[in-house]
Amino acid sequence: MPQYADTEMYWYSVEKIPNIKTFILKNNASAPHKLRLTLDYQEDYWLLESVRKIVGNYAPRGEVDKLFINNPDLYKINWFRNEEWKQKQLASKINE
């Protein structure tokens, strides 16, 4: 899997996949706060694949939230990518 510096525009490629279904999730106040449910890096894939294997392919959002509530360290699989992103954003603002 190639590593790209900028993953912010990946959605542009995904939109070109025929018959792909997308939707925006509603904000859920009971959801754990530390979640990174994106697919930008290999660690994101590992987390999403783990979730899929545990709750199934078509689990409702509540089941996914419950999984993270019952497994409070699960988010750590890819959370460091959020921290890494924040540091890069701060560094780019300093260098402007």
ABEGO torsion letter per residue (X at the ends): XBBBABAAAAAAAAAABBGBBBBBBBBBAABBABBBBBBABAAAAAAAAAAAAAAEAABBAAAAAAAAAABAAAAAAAAAAAAAAAAAAAAAAAAX
